[in-house]
Amino acid sequence: MNPELVLPMVIFTLFIVAGFGTPTLWVRMNPEKTRHAMSYGTFRHRGIQTATGHLAGGAAAVQVLILPVLIFCWGVAVAVIAALAR
């Protein structure tokens, strides 16, 4: 590893920590809250109401997870193109 890459790696790590830490802090901000988050089993059974209508649990999970999958596929495509271009 190049020593000049230490600062970008530290910044990247801070972004990852902030990305997971901020939602954790938001959840802890209201200790008087009596309602708890829906369990995964309940979510799968009931589904969720969205702006476009009711979604079953599986459909909502697919809707949320499709973007990371597309980003991964884009990265693989870029890596393949870069490998074939040499």
DSSP file (Angstrom, degrees, kcal/mol; ACC not computed):
  #  RESIDUE AA STRUCTURE BP1 BP2  ACC     N-H-->O    O-->H-N    N-H-->O    O-->H-N    TCO  KAPPA ALPHA  PHI   PSI    X-CA   Y-CA   Z-CA
    1    1 A M              0   0    0      0, 0.0     5,-0.0     0, 0.0     0, 0.0   0.000 360.0 360.0 360.0 139.5    0.0    0.0    0.0
    2    2 A N    >   -     0   0    0      1,-0.1     3,-2.0     2,-0.0     4,-0.2  -0.609 360.0-135.3 -76.2 131.1    1.2    3.5   -0.8
    3    3 A P  G >  S+     0   0    0      0, 0.0     3,-1.3     0, 0.0     4,-0.3   0.751 102.7  66.9 -60.7 -22.1    1.7    5.6    2.3
    4    4 A E  G 3  S+     0   0    0      1,-0.2     3,-0.3     2,-0.1    -2,-0.0   0.642  90.1  65.2 -72.9 -12.5    0.0    8.5    0.5
    5    5 A L  G <> S+     0   0    0     -3,-2.0     4,-1.9     1,-0.2    -1,-0.2   0.434  75.1  90.4 -88.6   0.5   -3.3    6.5    0.6
    6    6 A V  H <> S+     0   0    0     -3,-1.3     4,-2.4     1,-0.2     5,-0.2   0.939  85.5  49.5 -63.0 -47.5   -3.5    6.6    4.4
    7    7 A L  H  > S+     0   0    0     -3,-0.3     4,-2.4    -4,-0.3     5,-0.2   0.925 111.4  47.0 -62.8 -46.8   -5.5    9.8    4.5
    8    8 A P  H  > S+     0   0    0      0, 0.0     4,-2.5     0, 0.0    -1,-0.2   0.892 112.8  51.1 -61.6 -36.1   -8.1    8.8    1.9
    9    9 A M  H  X S+     0   0    0     -4,-1.9     4,-2.4     2,-0.2    -2,-0.2   0.891 109.7  49.4 -67.2 -38.5   -8.5    5.4    3.7
   10   10 A V  H  X S+     0   0    0     -4,-2.4     4,-2.3     2,-0.2    -1,-0.2   0.923 112.3  48.1 -64.9 -43.5   -9.1    7.2    7.0
   11   11 A I  H  X S+     0   0    0     -4,-2.4     4,-2.1     2,-0.2    -2,-0.2   0.919 111.4  50.3 -62.8 -43.5  -11.7    9.5    5.4
   12   12 A F  H  X S+     0   0    0     -4,-2.5     4,-2.0     1,-0.2    -1,-0.2   0.908 110.3  50.1 -60.7 -43.1  -13.4    6.5    3.8
   13   13 A T  H  X S+     0   0    0     -4,-2.4     4,-2.6     1,-0.2    -1,-0.2   0.893 108.5  52.6 -63.3 -40.5  -13.5    4.6    7.2
   14   14 A L  H  X S+     0   0    0     -4,-2.3     4,-2.7     1,-0.2    -1,-0.2   0.889 107.7  51.7 -63.6 -38.4  -15.0    7.7    8.9
   15   15 A F  H  X S+     0   0    0     -4,-2.1     4,-2.3     2,-0.2    -1,-0.2   0.908 110.4  48.5 -63.6 -40.9  -17.7    7.8    6.2
   16   16 A I  H  X S+     0   0    0     -4,-2.0     4,-1.5     2,-0.2     5,-0.2   0.937 113.2  46.9 -63.8 -46.7  -18.5    4.1    6.9
   17   17 A V  H  X S+     0   0    0     -4,-2.6     4,-2.9     1,-0.2     5,-0.2   0.912 113.9  48.0 -62.4 -42.8  -18.6    4.6   10.6
   18   18 A A  H  X S+     0   0    0     -4,-2.7     4,-2.3     1,-0.2    -1,-0.2   0.879 106.9  57.8 -65.5 -37.1  -20.8    7.7   10.2
   19   19 A G  H  < S+     0   0    0     -4,-2.3    -1,-0.2     1,-0.2    -2,-0.2   0.839 119.3  29.3 -63.2 -33.7  -23.1    5.9    7.9
   20   20 A F  H  X S+     0   0    0     -4,-1.5     4,-1.1    -3,-0.2    -2,-0.2   0.750 120.2  54.1 -94.9 -28.2  -23.8    3.2   10.5
   21   21 A G  H  X S+     0   0    0     -4,-2.9     4,-2.3    -5,-0.2    -3,-0.2   0.869  99.7  58.9 -76.6 -37.3  -23.4    5.4   13.6
   22   22 A T  H  X S+     0   0    0     -4,-2.3     4,-2.2     1,-0.2     5,-0.2   0.936 107.1  45.7 -61.7 -48.6  -25.8    8.2   12.7
   23   23 A P  H  > S+     0   0    0      0, 0.0     4,-2.0     0, 0.0    -1,-0.2   0.881 111.4  54.6 -61.7 -34.6  -28.9    5.9   12.4
   24   24 A T  H  X S+     0   0    0     -4,-1.1     4,-1.5     1,-0.2    -2,-0.2   0.916 109.0  47.3 -62.8 -42.3  -27.8    4.2   15.7
   25   25 A L  H  X S+     0   0    0     -4,-2.3     4,-0.7     1,-0.2    -1,-0.2   0.886 108.6  55.0 -66.5 -38.1  -27.7    7.5   17.5
   26   26 A W  H >< S+     0   0    0     -4,-2.2     3,-0.8     1,-0.2     4,-0.3   0.894 106.7  51.2 -61.3 -39.7  -31.2    8.5   16.0
   27   27 A V  H >< S+     0   0    0     -4,-2.0     3,-0.7     1,-0.2    -1,-0.2   0.873 111.2  48.0 -65.3 -36.4  -32.7    5.3   17.4
   28   28 A R  H 3< S+     0   0    0     -4,-1.5    -1,-0.2     1,-0.2    -2,-0.2   0.516  89.5  84.8 -83.0  -5.0  -31.3    6.1   20.9
   29   29 A M  T << S+     0   0    0     -3,-0.8    -1,-0.2    -4,-0.7    -2,-0.1   0.710  88.7  50.2 -72.5 -20.0  -32.4    9.7   21.0
   30   30 A N    X   +     0   0    0     -3,-0.7     3,-1.4    -4,-0.3    -1,-0.2  -0.689  58.2 163.9-121.2  77.5  -35.9    8.9   22.2
   31   31 A P  T 3  S+     0   0    0      0, 0.0    -1,-0.1     0, 0.0    -2,-0.1   0.724  73.5  63.1 -69.3 -19.2  -35.6    6.6   25.3
   32   32 A E  T 3  S+     0   0    0      2,-0.0     2,-0.1     0, 0.0    -2,-0.0   0.547  73.6 121.9 -80.1  -5.8  -39.3    7.3   26.4
   33   33 A K    <   -     0   0    0     -3,-1.4    -3,-0.0     1,-0.2     0, 0.0  -0.362  44.2-168.8 -62.0 127.7  -40.6    5.7   23.2
   34   34 A T        +     0   0    0     -2,-0.1     2,-0.3     2,-0.1    -1,-0.2   0.743  63.6  78.3 -91.7 -25.0  -42.9    2.8   24.1
   35   35 A R        -     0   0    0      3,-0.0     2,-0.3     1,-0.0     3,-0.0  -0.623  67.7-153.8 -86.4 145.0  -43.2    1.4   20.6
   36   36 A H        -     0   0    0     -2,-0.3     3,-0.1     1,-0.1    -2,-0.1  -0.727  29.6 -83.8-112.7 163.4  -40.4   -0.7   19.2
   37   37 A A        -     0   0    0     -2,-0.3     2,-0.1     1,-0.1    -1,-0.1  -0.313  55.5 -95.4 -63.5 149.4  -39.3   -1.4   15.6
   38   38 A M        -     0   0    0      1,-0.1    -1,-0.1     2,-0.1     2,-0.0  -0.419  40.8-117.4 -66.1 137.3  -41.1   -4.2   13.8
   39   39 A S     >  -     0   0    0     -2,-0.1     4,-2.6     1,-0.1     5,-0.2  -0.309  24.5-111.4 -70.2 162.2  -39.4   -7.6   14.0
   40   40 A Y  H  > S+     0   0    0      1,-0.2     4,-2.6     2,-0.2     5,-0.2   0.889 118.2  52.6 -64.1 -38.8  -38.3   -9.1   10.7
   41   41 A G  H  > S+     0   0    0      2,-0.2     4,-2.0     1,-0.2    -1,-0.2   0.913 111.1  46.4 -62.8 -43.1  -40.9  -11.9   10.9
   42   42 A T  H  > S+     0   0    0      2,-0.2     4,-3.3     1,-0.2     5,-0.5   0.906 111.6  52.2 -64.7 -42.0  -43.7   -9.3   11.5
   43   43 A F  H  X S+     0   0    0     -4,-2.6     4,-2.2     1,-0.2    -2,-0.2   0.924 110.3  47.8 -59.6 -45.4  -42.3   -7.2    8.6
   44   44 A R  H  < S+     0   0    0     -4,-2.6    13,-0.8     1,-0.2    14,-0.3   0.870 117.7  42.8 -63.9 -36.5  -42.4  -10.3    6.3
   45   45 A H  H  < S+     0   0    0     -4,-2.0    -2,-0.2    -5,-0.2    -1,-0.2   0.933 126.0  28.5 -76.5 -47.3  -45.9  -11.2    7.4
   46   46 A R  H  < S-     0   0    0     -4,-3.3    -3,-0.2     1,-0.2    -2,-0.2   0.832  90.0-156.4 -84.8 -35.5  -47.5   -7.7    7.4
   47   47 A G     <  -     0   0    0     -4,-2.2     2,-0.3    -5,-0.5     9,-0.2  -0.506  23.4 -85.6  83.0-161.5  -45.5   -5.9    4.7
   48   48 A I  E     -A   55   0A   0      7,-2.6     7,-2.9    -2,-0.2     2,-0.5  -0.996  22.9-118.9-149.8 148.2  -45.3   -2.1    4.7
   49   49 A Q  E     +A   54   0A   0     -2,-0.3     5,-0.2     5,-0.2     2,-0.2  -0.794  37.8 179.4 -89.7 125.1  -47.3    0.8    3.4
   50   50 A T  E >   -A   53   0A   0      3,-2.4     3,-1.3    -2,-0.5    10,-0.0  -0.612  46.2 -94.0-116.3 178.8  -45.3    3.0    0.9
   51   51 A A  T 3  S+     0   0    0      1,-0.3     3,-0.1    -2,-0.2    -2,-0.0   0.769 126.7  47.1 -65.1 -24.8  -46.1    6.1   -1.1
   52   52 A T  T 3  S-     0   0    0      1,-0.4    -1,-0.3     0, 0.0     2,-0.2   0.387 126.3 -82.6 -98.5   3.5  -47.1    3.9   -4.0
   53   53 A G  E <  S-A   50   0A   0     -3,-1.3    -3,-2.4     2,-0.0    -1,-0.4  -0.747  70.4 -26.0 126.9-174.8  -49.3    1.5   -2.0
   54   54 A H  E     -A   49   0A   0     -2,-0.2     2,-0.4    -5,-0.2    -5,-0.2  -0.540  54.0-165.0 -77.5 136.7  -48.9   -1.6    0.2
   55   55 A L  E     -A   48   0A   0     -7,-2.9    -7,-2.6    -2,-0.2    -2,-0.0  -0.971  19.7-122.7-120.9 137.9  -45.9   -3.9   -0.4
   56   56 A A     >  -     0   0    0     -2,-0.4     4,-2.5    -9,-0.2     5,-0.2  -0.312  37.0-103.4 -66.0 162.0  -45.5   -7.4    0.9
   57   57 A G  H  > S+     0   0    0    -13,-0.8     4,-2.2     1,-0.2     5,-0.2   0.899 120.7  48.2 -58.2 -44.2  -42.4   -7.9    3.0
   58   58 A G  H  > S+     0   0    0    -14,-0.3     4,-2.3     1,-0.2    -1,-0.2   0.902 111.9  49.3 -64.3 -41.4  -40.4   -9.7    0.3
   59   59 A A  H  > S+     0   0    0      1,-0.2     4,-2.3     2,-0.2    -1,-0.2   0.891 111.2  49.8 -66.1 -38.8  -41.3   -7.0   -2.3
   60   60 A A  H  X S+     0   0    0     -4,-2.5     4,-1.9     2,-0.2    -1,-0.2   0.903 110.1  50.7 -66.2 -39.9  -40.2   -4.2    0.1
   61   61 A A  H  X S+     0   0    0     -4,-2.2     4,-2.4    -5,-0.2    -2,-0.2   0.908 111.3  48.2 -63.6 -41.4  -36.9   -6.0    0.8
   62   62 A V  H  X S+     0   0    0     -4,-2.3     4,-1.4     1,-0.2    -2,-0.2   0.911 109.3  53.5 -64.0 -41.7  -36.3   -6.4   -3.0
   63   63 A Q  H  < S+     0   0    0     -4,-2.3     4,-0.4     1,-0.2    -1,-0.2   0.879 114.1  41.9 -61.3 -37.8  -37.1   -2.7   -3.5
   64   64 A V  H  < S+     0   0    0     -4,-1.9     3,-0.4     1,-0.2    -1,-0.2   0.866 118.6  43.7 -76.9 -36.9  -34.6   -1.6   -0.8
   65   65 A L  H  X S+     0   0    0     -4,-2.4     4,-1.4     1,-0.2    -2,-0.2   0.517  90.1  84.2 -91.0  -4.8  -31.8   -4.1   -1.8
   66   66 A I  H  X S+     0   0    0     -4,-1.4     4,-2.4     1,-0.2    -1,-0.2   0.874  85.9  56.7 -67.7 -36.1  -32.0   -3.6   -5.6
   67   67 A L  H  > S+     0   0    0     -4,-0.4     4,-2.5    -3,-0.4     5,-0.2   0.940 106.3  47.4 -64.5 -47.9  -29.7   -0.5   -5.6
   68   68 A P  H  > S+     0   0    0      0, 0.0     4,-2.2     0, 0.0    -1,-0.2   0.889 112.8  51.0 -60.3 -35.4  -26.7   -2.2   -3.9
   69   69 A V  H  X S+     0   0    0     -4,-1.4     4,-2.5     2,-0.2    -2,-0.2   0.921 110.6  48.1 -66.1 -43.0  -27.0   -5.1   -6.2
   70   70 A L  H  X S+     0   0    0     -4,-2.4     4,-2.3     2,-0.2    -1,-0.2   0.888 110.9  50.9 -65.0 -38.3  -27.0   -2.9   -9.3
   71   71 A I  H  X S+     0   0    0     -4,-2.5     4,-2.2     2,-0.2    -1,-0.2   0.903 110.4  49.8 -64.8 -40.3  -24.0   -1.0   -7.9
   72   72 A F  H  X S+     0   0    0     -4,-2.2     4,-2.3     2,-0.2    -2,-0.2   0.930 111.1  48.6 -62.2 -45.9  -22.2   -4.3   -7.4
   73   73 A C  H  X S+     0   0    0     -4,-2.5     4,-2.5     1,-0.2    -2,-0.2   0.886 109.8  52.7 -62.3 -38.8  -23.0   -5.4  -11.0
   74   74 A W  H  X S+     0   0    0     -4,-2.3     4,-2.4     2,-0.2    -1,-0.2   0.920 109.1  49.6 -61.5 -43.8  -21.8   -2.0  -12.3
   75   75 A G  H  X S+     0   0    0     -4,-2.2     4,-2.3     2,-0.2    -2,-0.2   0.901 111.0  48.9 -62.6 -41.7  -18.5   -2.5  -10.5
   76   76 A V  H  X S+     0   0    0     -4,-2.3     4,-2.5     2,-0.2    -1,-0.2   0.915 111.2  50.5 -63.8 -42.6  -18.1   -6.0  -11.9
   77   77 A A  H  X S+     0   0    0     -4,-2.5     4,-2.5     1,-0.2    -2,-0.2   0.909 110.7  48.6 -62.5 -42.0  -18.8   -4.7  -15.4
   78   78 A V  H  X S+     0   0    0     -4,-2.4     4,-2.5     2,-0.2    -1,-0.2   0.909 111.7  49.8 -64.4 -41.4  -16.3   -1.9  -15.0
   79   79 A A  H  X S+     0   0    0     -4,-2.3     4,-2.1     2,-0.2    -2,-0.2   0.896 112.1  47.7 -64.5 -40.1  -13.6   -4.3  -13.7
   80   80 A V  H  X S+     0   0    0     -4,-2.5     4,-2.4     2,-0.2    -2,-0.2   0.928 112.6  48.5 -66.7 -44.8  -14.3   -6.7  -16.7
   81   81 A I  H  X S+     0   0    0     -4,-2.5     4,-1.6     1,-0.2    -2,-0.2   0.915 112.6  48.7 -61.9 -42.5  -14.1   -3.9  -19.2
   82   82 A A  H  < S+     0   0    0     -4,-2.5     4,-0.5     1,-0.2    -1,-0.2   0.880 112.1  49.2 -64.9 -37.4  -10.9   -2.6  -17.6
   83   83 A A  H >< S+     0   0    0     -4,-2.1     3,-0.5     1,-0.2    -2,-0.2   0.876 113.8  45.1 -70.2 -36.5   -9.4   -6.1  -17.7
   84   84 A L  H 3< S+     0   0    0     -4,-2.4    -1,-0.2     1,-0.2    -2,-0.2   0.728 104.1  64.4 -79.0 -20.9  -10.3   -6.7  -21.3
   85   85 A A  T 3<        0   0    0     -4,-1.6    -1,-0.2     1,-0.2    -2,-0.2   0.627 360.0 360.0 -77.8 -13.6   -9.1   -3.3  -22.4
   86   86 A R    <         0   0    0     -3,-0.5    -1,-0.2    -4,-0.5    -2,-0.1   0.486 360.0 360.0 -79.5 360.0   -5.5   -4.1  -21.5
